[in-house]
Structures are given as C-alpha cells and as structure tokens.
Amino acid sequence: MRHNAHYDAIVVGAGPGGTTAAWELARHGARVALLERRKLPRHKTCGGGMPITVRQLLQIDACHDLAPEAFVEARVRYLRHTFRFASPYLASLNHGPAGEDNPSELELWMVQRSIFDNALAQRAARAGAELRDALTVRRVECADTGPIRITAEGETGTWSATCDFLIGADGANGVVARQVGLRRERAIAIAIEVEAPHRWGEGHEDLRPDVAHLEFGVVQGGYAWVFPKENHLNVGAGCFRPHGQSVHGDQNLRTELRKTILDYLRYLNVPYREEELVFHAHPLPIWNGLDMVQNERANVLLVGDAAGLINPFFGDGIYSAIRSGSIAARAILEGRTTNYTDAIGEAFRANFDGALRFARFFYRWPGFCYRHGVLRPYASRTAVRILAGELTFPDISRRIIRRIRQAMAVERGGPYSRRLRDRQMLE
C-alpha cells in the first residue's frame, strides 16, 4: 500500500481537534489527509462532557451537516456535588443572580467519544478530507527545506505521503510532537473510568439524565464524577496534581482511583459486579504554562491534548481541542503559521494560567473551598460559564479573592486562617 501523494496538510489523529482542523481545511479547498491509527468508530477513554457552546465552535447551526441528535446522549442542567460522599448539594445551571450580564441557557452535552469523534471524522470526509483509519504513523521526516514526509503502516502495508503542513492531533503521547522535538517537558495527570450499565429510574433518586455528579475530597488533588449517558453511567476519578508532579507509573494512585469509582457506585446504589467492570486509564497533559506548539519552520502545528491544552482545574479538553483545531486550520489557510504559538497563547494562556493558580489553591484546601465556594448558590453556573467560554478565571479572580478574605474571617482562628494567604495563593 504505497501512496506517495502530496497534500496541502496531513492531520494525524481523528479526535475533536484533528477532525475540526481537517474539516475546516477541506471545506476551504485544501487537499487534506486525516489519519487515525485505529479503525473508526473506536473507543476513546473520556468522560465525554462538554459545554453546549461547542455548537458555535463546530458551526452546527450554520453548516447543517452535523446534527446534535446524532451524538448527544444526555443534556445536563444540574450538578450534584458532594464532599467525601456527604453534604450533597444539587445546583441548577440556569438559575443565576438577578441582573446577570449573560442570561444564556446553559447545559452540558454528554457524548460517547466513539460516536462523537466518528461523526466529526465523517463530516470532514464529506467536506473532502481523505480519511484513512487503521493507519499508524511511524516516521515524520521534517527537513530544513522541502515538504514533510509521513510514513505509516496499515493492515495492507506501508503508506507514505508528503505535505506542506502537518497537524499533530494525536494526544498526550503523540508521535508527531515526539518526532519533531516539541513538548519534551509535560505535566501528566491521570484519570480512570468505567462505563456502568444503568436503567433510569433505578438507584439513587438524583440519578437522572439531566444531572451530573461531582465528588470532591475523596481524591487528593482531583475529583470524581458520574456522567449520564443513554443507557449507562460514565463513572471516573482523576488526579490532576496541579503542582506539576508526574503520576506516571504510580500504582498506588491507580488503586485509589479504582476504589473511589467503586465507592461512588455503592453510594449511588448502582449494582455492579467488579469482575465485569472494565477500567480505562488515560493520561491528561495538564496545562503547565504556554509551550511551543509549532516547530521552527512553522509547518508542524500541535492541537488539543498534543499541545497540552487540558484545563488544569476542570481537567476537560474537548472544548479546547476543537478550538485549537480551528485556530490551526485558519493559521494555515491565512498564511499565519509563524504566529501559531502566539495565537494559542492569546486564546488560552490567561484563562488557563488563572485556572492553574486556582487549582493549586482549591485542591490543596478542598474542604474550605467546598464550604465557601462550591456550596454558593451560583458557583456551578459560574463554573459552567467558564467551561463554555463565556467567562474566564481572570474575570472572576477579584471576586474569588474577596470571598476568600470573607471566608477566612468567618473561620478566623481555625487552621485555615493561619495557613492561607489569599492573594499570594492566587497570584
């Protein structure tokens, strides 16, 4: 299976970032190949929750070639929080304070990545991208001059082609970044999840298709979740360790996360057989500051997880993958790839740097933050507005500092007030 064609761009990885980039390029006339190492549709370990504003990023309403009904399995309008499986609080996403400047209706879309990613990949193919799955990239040759050469292996042999631009959308351990020498230093977090079969109407009374569950306090440096899907629950736990420590090979942590998942199922009265549950682990390349996401020639660009665009507080990456894929495609189409890293910085740095500062504070003192933050009436709506891109962490930083001061005054004399330094922790 020798190919040897030439493309304007080759995109490696058919996740949300890669498929968005391939679609944008193809629909504007570029010759594009979209490569995926596994056969589509393929399982992808991910909670699968994303803000409804991906509708605008994916231009669903304008282009009419991608219907939410094809991939959205549940629409979440409530978040149920607990701290160490106690102090439950069910918060609506659509009851904001009077006079709020953005009265938009909020919801979180819940998807299975196998279905969602395949829908995006097929849309890119309909736009003209050449979709090649079950094809593993083995070599990236990027010389000082001339086109880039890609060599890959598939079921029928070797595939080789050249391109003017290469987009690495192949995840935390992607071959593209590794072979061109980008992102050698990464902050890797970890998440583990299961998909537990569930019939609606059974189990805990707050197990509903419109409710997502979040547990703080049990996982040190992270949280656990239960996300509703059509006929199952995605139950997971993640440790983000926002201070930058590596979680690679930490077997004790994996055991802790698995135990948390089982405890969550028991807490919500979801019957299970442990031997039948399949635990999936996946690395999360948490944002740890803006890194170079283009090579010196600016003909290799990284997007999504490959670029380290995982929000260090929420641990989500779908929204930023789609957004970065679009930014990469526009940079190529408009001849501005030399400024691609700056464009990514402009889009993400202020918010993600603020999220990292807040994460270091929140995950160090989760009990304090749960009492004085999560339990506040409009905190959940504010968090989802940040997820949706309507607000950023810098937008609310002064409010956070003020509330920390107020909370410290309430708890003055206790262990928190002696140890916390509000402004220093957030700056």
ZAMIKOL-139055 format. One record per atom (N, C-alpha, C): residue in one letter; y, x, z. Coordinates in steps of 0.1 Angstrom, whole numbers, plus 5000, padded with zeros to 4 digits. Layout:
AYXZ ...
END
This chain:
M498850095000 M500050005000 M501250095000 R501550164989 R502750244988 R503750154982 H505050174986 H506050084982 H507250164975 N507850244983 N508950334977 N510150264971 A510450144975 A511650074971 A512850124979 H513950094974 H515250124981 H515950004986 Y516449994998 Y517149885004 Y518549925008 D519349825008 D520649845015 D520549875030 A519549795036 A519349815050 A517849775053 I517349845062 I516049815068 I516249785083 V515649675087 V515749635101 V514349645107 V514249725118 V512949745125 V512949655138 G512149555138 G512049465150 G512449325146 A511549225148 A511949095144 A512149005157 G512849065167 G513348985178 G514648915174 P515348855184 P516548785181 P517648875175 G517749005179 G518849095174 G518549135160 G517249175157 G516849215144 G516949105134 T516448985137 T516448875128 T517848825125 T518648825135 T520048785132 T520748885123 A520549015125 A521149115116 A520649105102 A519249085100 A518749065087 A519248945080 W519348835087 W519848715082 W521248725077 E522148785085 E523548805082 E523648885069 L522948995069 L523049085057 L522449015045 A521348955046 A520748895034 A521548785028 R522148695037 R522848585032 R524148625025 H524648755028 H525748805021 H525448895010 G524248895005 G523848964993 G523249094994 A523049145006 A522449275008 A520949275006 R520349375001 R518949384999 R518349445013 V517549365019 V517149395033 V515649375034 A515049475042 A513649465046 A513649445061 L512849345066 L512749325081 L511349355084 L511149455093 L509849505097 L509449465111 E508249415113 E507749375126 E506349435128 R506049505139 R504749575140 R503649475143 R503849355148 R502749265150 R502849145140 K501749085139 K501748965130 K502448845136 L503348785128 L504148675133 L503348545131 P503448445140 P504248455153 P503348535163 R504048615171 R503448695181 R503948675195 H503148695205 H503648675219 H504648775222 K505648735229 K506748825234 K506948795248 T506748885257 T507048865271 T508448855274 C508848735279 C510248705282 C510348565288 G511248555298 G511448425304 G511848315294 G512648355284 G512948255273 G514048165277 G514948205286 G516148115289 G517348175282 M518248085277 M519448135271 M520448025271 P521748065271 P522847965271 P522947885258 I523347765259 I523547685247 I524447745237 T525347835241 T526347895232 T525647985221 V524348005222 V523748075211 V523747995198 R524047865200 R524247775189 R525347825180 Q526447865186 Q527547925178 Q527248055172 L526548145180 L526248275175 L525348275163 L524348175164 L523348165153 L523948075142 Q525148015144 Q525747935134 Q524847815129 I524247765140 I523247655137 I523947535130 D525047495136 D525747375131 D526347395117 A526847515114 A527547545102 A526547565090 C525347625093 C524447655082 C523347555079 H523047485089 H522047375088 H520647425083 D520247545087 D518947605082 D518147635094 L518547595106 L517747625118 L518047515128 A517047425131 A517247315140 A516747345154 P517547325164 P517147355178 P515847285181 E515547165176 E514347095178 E513047175175 A513247275166 A512147355162 A511647455172 F512547485182 F512147585191 F512547565206 V513447465209 V513847445222 V512847345229 E512247395240 E511247315247 E511747245259 A512847285265 A513447215276 A514847255277 R515647155282 R517147175283 R517447165298 V517847275304 V518047285318 V519547255321 R519747165331 R521047125335 R521247135350 Y520147185357 Y520247205372 Y519547345375 L520047415385 L519447525390 L519147505405 R517847525409 R517447505423 R517247645428 H518047685438 H518047815444 H517247805458 T516647915461 T516047935475 T516248085479 F516248105492 F516348235497 F515048255506 R514148345502 R512948365508 R512148235510 F512248155500 F511548025499 F512047925510 A513247935514 A513847845523 A515347825519 S516047735526 S517447705523 S517647655509 P516847565504 P516947525490 P518247455487 Y518747475475 Y520047415470 Y519847385455 L519947255452 L519947205438 L521347195433 A521747275423 A523047275418 A523147225404 S524147135401 S524347085387 S525247195380 L524947205367 L525747295359 L526947225353 N527047095355 N528147025349 N529046945358 H529146985371 H530046925380 H530947045385 G532047065377 G532947165381 G534147115389 P534947215394 P536147175401 P537147095393 A537847015399 A538946935392 A539947035386 G540246995374 G541247085367 G540747205361 E539347225360 E538747345354 E539247355340 D539547485336 D540147505323 D539147485311 N537947485314 N536947465303 N535947355307 P536147235303 P535247125307 P533947115299 S533547215292 S532447205283 S531147165291 E530247095284 E528947065290 E528047185288 L527447225299 L526547335299 L525147305300 E524247375294 E522847375296 E522247505291 L521047525296 L520247645292 L519147595284 W518947665272 W517847635264 W516647715268 M515447655269 M514247725272 M513347725260 V512947845256 V512147865244 V510947955247 Q509947945239 Q508848045238 Q509248145228 R509248265231 R509748375222 R508848375209 S507648345210 S506748345198 S507348255188 I507648135192 I508148025183 I509648055179 F510448095189 F511848125186 F512048235176 D511348355179 D511548465171 D511048445157 N509948375155 N509348345142 N510348255134 A510948155141 A511948065134 A513048145129 L513548245137 L514648325132 L514248425121 A512948475121 A512448565111 A512348485098 Q511748365099 Q511648285086 Q512948245080 R513948225089 R515248195084 R515848315076 A515648435082 A516048555075 A515348565061 A514048535061 A513348545048 A513848445038 R514148325043 R514748225034 R516048265028 A516848345036 A518148395031 A517948515021 G516748565020 G516548675010 G515948805016 A515848815029 A515248935035 A513748945032 E513349065029 E511949085027 E511249105040 L510449005045 L509849005058 L508449075057 R508249175064 R506949245065 R506549265079 D505449185083 D504949195096 D503649275096 A503149295108 A501849375110 A502049515103 L503249565105 L503649695099 L504349785110 T503649895114 T504149985124 T504850105119 V506150115122 V506950235118 V506350365125 R506050465117 R505550585122 R506550695121 R507450695111 R508350805109 R509650755104 V510750815109 V512050795104 V512650925101 E512950945088 E513551075083 E514951045079 C515851105087 C517251085085 C517951225084 A518151275072 A518751405069 A520251395070 D520851515068 D522351515069 D522951445056 T522251445046 T522751375034 T521651285028 G521951195019 G520951115013 G520550995021 P519650915015 P519150795022 P518150825033 I517950725041 I516950735052 I515650695046 R514550765051 R513250735046 R512450675058 I511750565056 I510950505066 I509450505061 T508550555070 T507150545067 T506450465078 A505650365073 A505050275082 A503550255078 E502750205087 E501350175085 E501050035087 G500249975078 G499849835080 G498349825078 E497849705077 E496449675076 E495949725062 T496749735052 T496349775039 T496749915035 G497249995045 G497650125042 G499050165045 T499550265039 T500950325042 T502050255034 W503150225040 W504250165034 W505450265035 S506150295025 S507250385026 S508450335017 A509650345023 A510850305015 A512050385020 T513150375013 T514350435017 T515450325019 C516450365026 C517550265028 C518850345031 D519950275029 D521250335032 D521550325047 F521150205053 F521350185067 F520050135074 L519950185086 L518750145094 L519250085107 I518649965111 I519049895123 I517749905132 G517949965144 G516849975153 G516949855163 A516049755161 A515949635170 A514549625176 D513949745179 D512549745183 D512349765198 G513349725206 G513049715220 G513349835228 A512949825241 A513249935251 A512550065247 N511350065242 N510650185238 N510550205223 G511550155216 G511550155202 G511450295195 V510850305184 V510650425177 V511950475170 V512750385166 V513950425159 V514850515168 A515250465180 A516050545189 A515450675192 R514150675194 R513450795198 R513450905187 Q513250855175 Q513150955164 Q514451005159 V515550935162 V516850985157 V517651045169 G517051045181 G517651115192 G518651035200 L518650905200 L519550825207 L518950775220 R519850745230 R519450685242 R518250755249 R518450885251 R517350965258 R517350925273 E518450895279 E518550865293 E518750715294 R517750645300 R517850505301 R517550455316 A518150355320 A517750285333 A516850175330 I515550195334 I514550095330 I514150015343 A514249885342 A513849785352 A512549725347 I511949635355 I510649585351 I510649435355 A509949355348 A509649215351 A508249185348 I507649095355 I506249045353 I506348895353 E505548835345 E505548685344 E504148635340 V503948505342 V502848435338 V503248305332 E502348245324 E502648105319 E501548015325 A502047935334 A501047855342 A501047715336 P499947665332 P499847525327 P500347425337 H501047325332 H501747225341 H501847095334 R501546985342 R501846845338 R502946795346 W504046745338 W505246695345 W504846575353 G505446575365 G505146465375 G504246515386 E503646635384 E502846685395 E503546795402 G503046835414 G503646945422 G504946905429 H505846995432 H507046975439 H507946875432 E508646795440 E509446685435 E510646745426 D511046865428 D512046925419 D511547005407 L510246995405 L509647045392 L509946945381 R510946965373 R511446875363 R511746955351 P511746905339 P512046975327 P513547015326 D514346955334 D515846985334 D516247075346 V515247135353 V515547215364 V514947355363 A515647465364 A515147595365 A515247645380 H514347715385 H514247755399 H514547905400 L515347945409 L515648085412 L515448125426 E514648225429 E514448265443 E515048405446 F515848415456 F516448545460 F515948585473 G515848715475 G515448765489 G514048815490 V513148755483 V511748795484 V511548935476 V512148935464 V512049065456 V513249155460 Q513049265465 Q514149355468 Q514649415455 G516049395453 G516649445441 G516449365429 G516049235431 G515849145420 G515749005424 Y515048925416 Y514848785419 Y513548735412 A513148615415 A512048545409 A512548415402 W511748365393 W512248245386 W511048155382 V511348035380 V510447935373 V511247865363 F510847885350 F511547815339 F510647715333 P511147595331 P510347485325 P510147505310 K508947475305 K508647475291 K507947345288 E507547325275 E507047185271 E505847145280 N504847235281 N503647195288 N503147305298 H504047395302 H503747495311 H505047545318 L504847625328 L505947695335 L505847845333 N507047895330 N507148045329 N507548095343 V506748155350 V506948205364 V506948355364 G508048415369 G508248555368 G509048615380 A508948745381 A509748815391 A510148945385 G511448995387 G511949115382 G512649195392 C512549325391 C513249415399 C514249495391 F515549485393 F516549545384 F516949675389 R516849705402 R517249825409 R518549885402 P519649815404 P520849845397 P521449985401 H520950055411 H521450185414 H520850285404 G520050245395 G519650345384 G518250405386 Q517550375397 Q516250435399 Q515250385388 S514250465385 S513250425375 S512150355382 V511650255375 V510550175380 V509250215373 H509250305364 H508150345356 H506950385365 G505850325363 G504650365370 G504550325384 D505450245389 D505550205403 D504450095406 Q503250125409 Q502250035411 Q502449945423 N503049995433 N503349905445 N504349795441 L505249835433 L506249725428 L505549625420 R504649665411 R503949565403 R503149475412 T502449525422 T501749445431 T502649345438 E503849395443 E504749305449 E505249195440 L505549225428 L505949115418 L504849015416 R503649065414 R502548965412 R502348875424 K502448935436 K502348855448 K503448745449 T504648785445 T505748695445 T505548575436 I504948605424 I504648495414 I503648395420 L502648445427 L501548365433 L502148285444 D503048345452 D503648275463 D504548165458 Y505248185447 Y506148085441 Y505347965436 L504147985430 L503347875426 L502847795437 R502447865448 R501947795460 R503147715466 Y504347775467 Y505447705473 Y505747575465 L505647575452 L505947455444 L504747365442 N503647395449 N502447315448 N501847305434 V501947415427 V501347425414 V499947475415 P498847405412 P497547455413 P497247565403 Y496547665407 Y496147775397 Y494947845402 R494347915392 R493248005395 R493648145391 E493748235401 E494348365399 E493648435388 E492248415387 E491548495377 E491848445363 E492448325362 E492748265348 E494248295344 L495048345354 L496448375350 L496448515343 V497248515333 V497448645325 V498848695329 F498948815335 F500248875339 F500648965328 H501948935324 H502549025314 H503749095320 A503749225318 A504849315323 A505649365311 H506949375313 H507749435302 H508949505308 P509249615301 P510449695306 P511749635302 L512749655311 L514049605308 L515049715308 P515649755297 P516549865296 P517949815301 I518149815314 I519349765320 I520549845316 W521649775314 W522949845311 W523249935322 N523550065319 N524050155329 N525250235324 G526050165317 G527250225311 G527050235296 L528150235288 L528150245273 L527550375269 D526550375260 D525850485255 D526150485240 M525850605233 M526050605219 M524850525213 V525250425204 V524250335198 V524350355183 Q524850465178 Q524850505164 Q524550655163 N524050695152 N523850835150 N525150905145 E525051035143 E526351105138 E526751055125 R525851025116 R526250975102 R526650825102 A526350765113 A526650615115 A525950535104 N524750585101 N523850495092 N522650445100 V522550475113 V521450425121 V522150355133 L521950225135 L522650145145 L521550075154 L521750075167 L520850015176 L521449875181 V520549775183 V520949645188 V520049605199 G520449505206 G519649445216 G519049535227 D517849515230 D517149605240 D517249745236 A517049775224 A517049915219 A518349985222 A519449905223 A520749955227 A521049945241 G520149905249 G520349895264 G521249775268 L521249665260 L522149555263 L521549445271 I520949485283 I520449395292 I521449375303 N521849255306 N522849235317 N522349275330 P522949375337 P522449435349 P522449345361 F523049225360 F523049135371 F521949025369 F522048955357 F521148845354 F519848895348 G519849015342 G518549065336 G518248995323 D519248925317 D518948855304 D519348945292 G518748915281 G519048995269 G519148925256 I518748795256 I518648725243 I520048705237 Y521048665245 Y522348635240 Y523048765235 S522848875242 S523549005238 S522749065226 A521449035225 A520749085213 A521249015200 I521448885201 I521948805189 I523348855186 R524148865196 R525548905194 R525649045188 S524849135193 S524949275188 S524349285174 G523249205171 G522749205157 G523849155147 S524549055151 S525649015142 S526749115141 I527049185151 I528049295151 I527649405142 A526349445143 A525849555134 A525849515119 A525449385116 A525449345102 A526849345097 R527849295105 R529249295100 R529749435098 A529349525107 A529849665105 A529349725092 I528149695088 I527549745075 I528249675064 L528449545064 L529049465053 L530449505051 E531149535062 E532549565061 E532849715061 G531849805060 G532049945059 G532650005072 R532349955084 R532950005096 R531850055106 T530850115101 T529750165109 T530150285118 T531150355113 T531650475121 T532250425135 N532650305136 N533250245148 N532250155155 Y530950155152 Y530050065157 Y529850075172 T529750195178 T529650205192 T530850155199 D532050175193 D533250125199 D533249965199 A532749915188 A532649765187 A531749705197 I530549775200 I529649725210 I530349745224 G531049845226 G531849865238 G532849755241 E533549725230 E534549615231 E533949485234 A532749455229 A532049335231 A531449315245 F530949435250 F530149425262 F530549505274 R531349615272 R531449705283 R532149645295 A533349585294 A534049535305 A533149435313 N532549345307 N531749245314 N530449305320 F529749395313 F528549455318 F528849555329 D529949635328 D530349725339 D530649645352 G531349525350 G531649445361 G530349385367 A529449345358 A528149295363 A527349395371 L527449525366 L526749635373 L527249655387 R528649645388 R529249665402 R528849545411 F528849425405 F528449315413 F527049315417 A526149355408 A524749365410 A524449465422 R525149575422 R524849675433 R525249605446 F526249525446 F526649465459 F525649345462 F525449265453 F524549145455 F523149175460 Y522549265452 Y521149295455 Y520949385468 R522049445472 R521949525485 R522049425497 W522849325496 W523049225506 W522849085501 P521549055497 P521348925491 P521548805501 G521248825514 G521348715523 G522848675525 F523648775526 F525148755527 F525648685515 C525248735503 C525648675490 C525148535488 Y523948515493 Y523348375491 Y524148275499 R524448315512 R525148215520 R526548195515 H527248295511 H528648285508 H528948285493 G527948295485 G528148285470 G527348185464 V525948205464 V525048115457 V525247965461 L525447945474 L525447815480 L526847745478 R527747815472 R529047755470 R528947645459 P529647535460 P529447425451 P529447455436 Y530347545432 Y530447565417 Y529947705413 A529247775421 A528747905418 A527847905406 S526947805406 S525947805395 S526547785381 R527547685381 R528247665369 R529047785364 T529647855374 T530347975370 T529448085364 A528248095371 A527248195366 A526848165352 V526548035349 V526148005335 V527248015325 R528547995329 R529648015320 R529748165317 I529348255326 I529348395323 I528248425313 L527048365316 L525948385306 L526348335292 A527048225292 A527448165279 A528648235272 G529248335279 G530348405272 G531648335274 E531748225282 E532948155285 E533848235295 L533248305304 L533848385314 L533248525314 T533948625320 T533348755323 T533448785337 F532748885342 F532848935356 F534248975359 P534949045350 P536349085353 P537248965355 D536948855348 D537748725350 D537648675364 I536548695371 I536348635384 I536348745395 S536648865392 S536548975402 S537448955414 R538748915411 R539648895422 R539148785431 R538648675425 R538148565433 R536948615442 I536148695437 I534948745444 I535448825456 I536348915454 I536949005465 I537548915475 R538348815471 R538948725481 R537848655490 R536848605484 R535848535491 R534948625500 I534848745496 I534048845504 I534948865517 R536248885515 R537048905527 R536948785536 Q537048665531 Q536948545539 Q535548535546 A534548565539 A533148565545 A533048665556 M533548785553 M533448885564 M534148845576 A535348775575 A536048725586 A535148625594 V534448545587 V533548445593 V532448515601 E531948625595 E530848695602 E531248815609 R532548825612 R533048945619 R532348965632 G532049095633 G531249135645 G529749155642 G529349095631 G527949105628 G527649225620 P526449245615 P526049375608 P526749385595 Y527049275588 Y527649285575 Y529049335576 S529849275585 S531249315586 S531449465590 R530449525596 R530549665600 R530249755588 R529449705579 R528949785568 R529649765554 L530149635552 L530649605539 L532149665538 R532449715526 R533849745523 R534049675509 D534749555510 D534749475499 D535249535486 R536449585486 R537049635474 R536249765469 Q535849845478 Q535149975474 Q533849935467 M533149835472 M531849795466 M532049745452 L533149685449 L533249625436 L534149705426 E534549825430 E535349905421 E534750045419 
END
